[in-house]
Amino acid sequence: MKITITISDANAELIGHFLEATQDVGFSTHGPLDMAKLTRLLLEDVALMVRRPGSWEGANMATVMTSHGYEF
């Protein structure tokens, strides 16, 4: 599936700062991130929230979603 999203320029800039700051990270699950890889990573964690709710990624994403008012 291919999706297109629109975010504000201000948020894109802030996310860009995060992406730049994490380029030289040591071990990571997805390697150096760009906007597309970051988006896939976050959406994969939502899928893990459903498929493996007890996993670290799934449980933490559930906490994030609950903080936004979405209970699953």
MDAnalysis code that builds the backbone (N, CA, C; Angstrom):
import MDAnalysis as mda
import numpy as np

u = mda.Universe.empty(216, n_residues=72, atom_resindex=np.repeat(np.arange(72), 3), trajectory=True)
u.add_TopologyAttr("name", ["N", "CA", "C"] * 72)
u.add_TopologyAttr("resid", np.arange(1, 73))
u.add_TopologyAttr("resname", ["MET", "LYS", "ILE", "THR", "ILE", "THR", "ILE", "SER", "ASP", "ALA", "ASN", "ALA", "GLU", "LEU", "ILE", "GLY", "HIS", "PHE", "LEU", "GLU", "ALA", "THR", "GLN", "ASP", "VAL", "GLY", "PHE", "SER", "THR", "HIS", "GLY", "PRO", "LEU", "ASP", "MET", "ALA", "LYS", "LEU", "THR", "ARG", "LEU", "LEU", "LEU", "GLU", "ASP", "VAL", "ALA", "LEU", "MET", "VAL", "ARG", "ARG", "PRO", "GLY", "SER", "TRP", "GLU", "GLY", "ALA", "ASN", "MET", "ALA", "THR", "VAL", "MET", "THR", "SER", "HIS", "GLY", "TYR", "GLU", "PHE"])
u.atoms.positions = np.array([
    [0.844, -1.161, 0.000],
    [0.000, 0.000, 0.000],
    [0.894, 1.229, 0.000],
    [0.519, 2.195, -0.775],
    [1.242, 3.457, -0.793],
    [0.303, 4.539, -0.291],
    [0.812, 5.375, 0.636],
    [0.015, 6.474, 1.164],
    [0.788, 7.774, 1.023],
    [0.060, 8.854, 0.984],
    [0.652, 10.185, 0.976],
    [0.019, 10.963, 2.114],
    [0.847, 11.645, 2.894],
    [0.336, 12.451, 3.998],
    [0.838, 13.884, 3.862],
    [0.136, 14.786, 4.504],
    [0.548, 16.180, 4.545],
    [0.751, 16.561, 6.003],
    [1.905, 17.145, 6.300],
    [2.174, 17.660, 7.637],
    [2.631, 19.107, 7.483],
    [2.565, 19.824, 8.569],
    [2.967, 21.229, 8.514],
    [4.466, 21.347, 8.265],
    [4.862, 22.457, 7.674],
    [6.288, 22.718, 7.457],
    [7.035, 22.750, 8.784],
    [6.392, 23.312, 9.805],
    [7.041, 23.397, 11.123],
    [7.312, 22.005, 11.678],
    [6.325, 21.101, 11.596],
    [6.542, 19.740, 12.085],
    [7.574, 19.013, 11.236],
    [7.541, 19.207, 9.926],
    [8.533, 18.576, 9.048],
    [9.938, 19.026, 9.434],
    [10.098, 20.293, 9.754],
    [11.402, 20.800, 10.160],
    [11.861, 20.159, 11.468],
    [10.949, 20.068, 12.447],
    [11.303, 19.453, 13.729],
    [11.647, 17.977, 13.559],
    [10.882, 17.271, 12.749],
    [11.168, 15.867, 12.483],
    [12.512, 15.746, 11.772],
    [12.786, 16.667, 10.877],
    [14.079, 16.685, 10.200],
    [15.232, 16.812, 11.176],
    [15.064, 17.644, 12.213],
    [16.103, 17.769, 13.240],
    [16.328, 16.427, 13.943],
    [15.231, 15.734, 14.259],
    [15.346, 14.414, 14.884],
    [16.088, 13.454, 13.961],
    [15.702, 13.437, 12.689],
    [16.328, 12.525, 11.737],
    [17.820, 12.807, 11.611],
    [18.196, 14.066, 11.534],
    [19.614, 14.437, 11.450],
    [20.372, 13.998, 12.695],
    [19.746, 14.182, 13.856],
    [20.415, 13.875, 15.124],
    [20.606, 12.380, 15.333],
    [19.851, 11.552, 14.623],
    [19.938, 10.106, 14.841],
    [20.646, 9.372, 13.706],
    [21.282, 10.074, 12.805],
    [21.951, 9.424, 11.667],
    [23.155, 8.591, 12.083],
    [23.851, 8.982, 13.122],
    [25.071, 8.284, 13.529],
    [24.858, 7.368, 14.720],
    [23.615, 6.983, 14.957],
    [23.319, 6.099, 16.083],
    [23.975, 4.748, 15.835],
    [24.355, 4.075, 16.911],
    [24.966, 2.745, 16.786],
    [23.935, 1.742, 16.299],
    [23.733, 0.666, 17.042],
    [22.751, -0.339, 16.657],
    [21.351, 0.251, 16.720],
    [20.569, -0.038, 15.723],
    [19.156, 0.329, 15.725],
    [18.392, -0.683, 14.889],
    [17.099, -0.747, 15.092],
    [16.291, -1.762, 14.418],
    [16.122, -1.497, 12.929],
    [16.152, -0.234, 12.514],
    [15.866, 0.104, 11.117],
    [17.005, 0.856, 10.426],
    [18.151, 0.979, 11.092],
    [19.254, 1.716, 10.500],
    [18.968, 3.207, 10.466],
    [19.793, 3.967, 9.771],
    [19.553, 5.412, 9.678],
    [18.164, 5.683, 9.101],
    [17.479, 6.629, 9.699],
    [16.098, 6.913, 9.302],
    [16.002, 8.083, 8.336],
    [15.028, 7.993, 7.453],
    [14.565, 9.137, 6.688],
    [13.057, 9.223, 6.972],
    [12.365, 10.153, 6.359],
    [10.947, 10.345, 6.671],
    [10.138, 9.081, 6.363],
    [10.415, 8.436, 5.241],
    [9.657, 7.237, 4.875],
    [9.920, 6.090, 5.850],
    [11.191, 5.868, 6.216],
    [11.516, 4.788, 7.145],
    [10.930, 5.049, 8.524],
    [10.955, 6.303, 8.960],
    [10.359, 6.649, 10.248],
    [8.864, 6.365, 10.239],
    [8.202, 6.739, 9.167],
    [6.757, 6.502, 9.054],
    [6.460, 5.008, 9.075],
    [7.229, 4.222, 8.308],
    [7.031, 2.764, 8.316],
    [7.253, 2.190, 9.711],
    [8.308, 2.634, 10.390],
    [8.610, 2.148, 11.737],
    [7.424, 2.389, 12.669],
    [6.878, 3.592, 12.646],
    [5.762, 3.918, 13.543],
    [4.509, 3.123, 13.194],
    [4.229, 2.966, 11.908],
    [3.050, 2.191, 11.503],
    [3.240, 0.708, 11.808],
    [4.460, 0.197, 11.685],
    [4.739, -1.190, 12.070],
    [4.478, -1.382, 13.553],
    [4.812, -0.395, 14.371],
    [4.565, -0.506, 15.810],
    [3.076, -0.489, 16.123],
    [2.282, 0.228, 15.344],
    [0.824, 0.163, 15.519],
    [0.348, -1.256, 15.191],
    [0.877, -1.848, 14.133],
    [0.509, -3.233, 13.795],
    [0.916, -4.186, 14.914],
    [2.099, -3.982, 15.503],
    [2.533, -4.822, 16.625],
    [1.627, -4.646, 17.832],
    [1.080, -3.467, 18.015],
    [0.149, -3.215, 19.110],
    [-1.049, -4.162, 18.998],
    [-1.453, -4.464, 17.771],
    [-2.593, -5.354, 17.539],
    [-2.136, -6.816, 17.531],
    [-1.049, -7.119, 16.806],
    [-0.599, -8.493, 16.631],
    [0.087, -9.058, 17.873],
    [0.924, -8.251, 18.514],
    [1.679, -8.705, 19.686],
    [1.601, -7.634, 20.773],
    [0.438, -7.494, 21.415],
    [0.253, -6.393, 22.377],
    [1.208, -6.429, 23.565],
    [1.757, -7.586, 23.882],
    [2.690, -7.680, 25.001],
    [4.129, -7.362, 24.633],
    [4.402, -7.179, 23.341],
    [5.763, -6.858, 22.931],
    [6.123, -5.460, 23.402],
    [7.408, -5.211, 23.514],
    [7.868, -3.889, 23.952],
    [7.329, -2.805, 23.032],
    [7.470, -3.005, 21.706],
    [7.038, -1.999, 20.753],
    [5.523, -1.816, 20.794],
    [4.798, -2.944, 20.808],
    [3.337, -2.874, 20.823],
    [2.795, -2.231, 22.089],
    [3.358, -2.608, 23.229],
    [2.894, -2.053, 24.504],
    [3.177, -0.558, 24.589],
    [4.348, -0.146, 24.135],
    [4.673, 1.276, 24.183],
    [3.827, 2.082, 23.204],
    [3.554, 1.521, 22.024],
    [2.693, 2.227, 21.080],
    [1.273, 2.329, 21.641],
    [0.822, 1.297, 22.338],
    [-0.494, 1.358, 22.976],
    [-0.547, 2.505, 23.981],
    [0.533, 2.706, 24.721],
    [0.599, 3.824, 25.668],
    [0.514, 5.158, 24.936],
    [1.237, 5.277, 23.827],
    [1.186, 6.514, 23.033],
    [-0.234, 6.748, 22.530],
    [-0.852, 5.717, 21.970],
    [-2.200, 5.876, 21.421],
    [-3.214, 6.201, 22.515],
    [-3.051, 5.578, 23.690],
    [-3.946, 5.861, 24.814],
    [-3.798, 7.323, 25.246],
    [-2.577, 7.843, 25.215],
    [-2.371, 9.238, 25.622],
    [-3.053, 10.204, 24.657],
    [-3.324, 9.739, 23.434],
    [-4.043, 10.548, 22.450],
    [-5.552, 10.301, 22.521],
    [-5.983, 9.392, 23.419],
    [-7.407, 9.115, 23.588],
    [-7.919, 7.927, 22.803],
    [-7.003, 7.100, 22.247],
    [-7.408, 5.937, 21.464],
    [-7.103, 4.666, 22.246],
    [-8.146, 4.025, 22.735],
    [-7.999, 2.770, 23.501],
    [-8.167, 1.610, 22.547],
    [-7.300, 0.585, 22.688],
    [-7.464, -0.616, 21.896],
    [-7.368, -1.812, 22.805],
])
